Amino acid sequence: MRRNRTVPRGQVHRLTLTSEVLAGNLLGDPTERELHVYTPAGYQEGTRLPLLTDVVGFTGSGMGHTNWKAFTENVPERLDRLIGEGKMGPVVVAFPDCYSRLGGNQYINSAAIGRYEDYLVDEIVPFVERRFSCGGVGNRAIFGKSSGGFGAITHGMRRADVWAAAACHSGDMAFELCYLYDTHKVLNELAKHGRSIEKFMAHFEASPKPTEEEIGVMNMLAMSATYDPDPSCFLGVRLPYDVYTAELNQERWKNWLAWDPSLSADKYADNLRRLKGIFIDCGDRDQFTLHYGARRLHRALERLGIAHVYEEFPDDHTAVDYRMDKSLPFLEKTLRGAA
């Protein structure tokens, strides 16, 4: 719902892209994906606008961010307002669909879920830049919240050759807090299905209305298939703990921790220094405890002397898209060299 009806409206282009890198993924997910791209009012082909890429949270899709929303703006409407009111310059924004059978992914390459890092940097970015004459080296940024926040900061850490700036809203980090805190809930749900992931999935996919607890199980299955995939298991999912005793398998857990952004700043310090801008924020009472991980990453970046913007705000994890009013202008101005 447009907050400012006086500003010019941009356009959302609804395109389709067939991926090569996602072919043969273990989940059987489609390789033909819808791709929405926003161009601002007055866009003219050949104008080399910055390219921003929106990676959404778990259970989401780029299409969800361009859809109509009650009582608030979708992202294109937010962009119209921010650009129309002079709070940021014009940009092109890509909204890829990276949804999976397990409810989403973390935008990294997984032997189970698929090669989503490659999908973004080797297929989405070149396709959008060719089609809309935007972006280019030093003129691209990635942003997202929750799983998308993880994806954004992880891409910033790993792929400074592609991205020039990153914004992480409430990103997954401090894994022992955000993923293990509900171990008992996950295992209690699996126990209803003989502690079998295959039986649970059969139940879940046949259910007309999954419960909140079942969604929690799906989150854990998706994270297992992302950080520590085992193609020999059903859907590549191997949990990091004993399904009967809940004892953590330390060897497998190490594979998870290798992806924890709150532990990765030293490893990727050189890449992080190459970025033009880093934006990190989180609600100070995030119900998934993500503010603690954000604080750890913030402290690590300070110790390393890596420039970044860090903000905490008085809210939790839910319905905080309004924080894009901070990050989107930051990214655009950073790419333009005006931050």
C-alpha angles and dihedrals in degrees: 000000000000113000093193114036094181098069121091116262124238124211133253112213113205108209138164127228126187111212126218096187093056093053114121095017112170094238094058092236118165120266094205105083136178114241123194120200125189121212120185127241110282093023112164123192111251095035105124099224122173116267119227120187120206116211111187135211130270114299088019138107135197087251088063090061094054094045123103114271130198120239093000144048129274114226097267090051089049090051091049090054097044093047095040093051091049095247092125138006125253119287141173113236127198120208107193124191107233098159117142139194088261092055103269140323142243098249095251130111113274129179087218108037099030144260099298097155088057091043091058101041101032101036115015098043097046092044094052094043092052093046098045104024092234140126120019130164111334092010103081132090135178127210138175149144131243106340084006089052088054089048093049097050092040091052088048090052097044105029110040084141088070107027126052097189140014137198120201117193114189092331125190109264141130086057097195088062104038099040108027100045092086098039091123092053092051093049094045089056093047089050088065087065100044091271086285119140090199092054091045091052091049089053094044096049092049094047117107091206120020115208126239089251091054091051086054090056090050090053091055092046091051093049091049091051089049106045100029110016119183110192090194090068129073107286088351091283121144115163118225094234141052108273092216103042100021089229111158117242100225095197093054092041089059088064089057095047091053086072098045107119091206088064099038106069095095093048093051099031094121092052092046090053089054092061118098092217143005123194121188128174140158139174112262092233101038106171090220091054092243093141089072092056091046090053091051092051091046091052091048092051090049091051090051093047092239112156115237144141115246124183136170119197133193100261144079132245099284128095097349099142087122086080087075085077084074102037103042096055089043092055095045094047092045092053090046091050093242100109 
